[in-house]
């Protein structure tokens, strides 16, 4: 698998409505270097997952506040259609942003065209 321009991770401020509420965007960080670990497995006849891990690297934000991502593990789930697989799930299972650890953050799946 190859991602030409890198995966963009958007970091949001915490909203005023509690832990599940998002505020405005704080930073965008592009994962534009190869992952140190990529592992995949079939989880059923119609689905497989890929786990990608970046560690011991410092990714700087290119939009918004100055933030650094020091570690991230991304889990992608793909579902088999009639002719191809499509991205059906995207989770950041672990991340360290400016020294704060984040765990199990479900993400919205969006392609370059803004669709799901």
HELIX and SHEET records of a PDB file:
SHEET    1   A 4 UNK A   7  UNK A  14  0                                        
SHEET    2   A 4 UNK A  22  UNK A  31 -1                                        
SHEET    3   A 4 UNK A  47  UNK A  64 -1                                        
SHEET    4   A 4 UNK A  37  UNK A  42 -1                                        
SHEET    1   B 6 UNK A   7  UNK A  14  0                                        
SHEET    2   B 6 UNK A  22  UNK A  31 -1                                        
SHEET    3   B 6 UNK A  47  UNK A  64 -1                                        
SHEET    4   B 6 UNK A  68  UNK A  80 -1                                        
SHEET    5   B 6 UNK A  85  UNK A  97 -1                                        
SHEET    6   B 6 UNK A 100  UNK A 106 -1                                        
END                                                                             
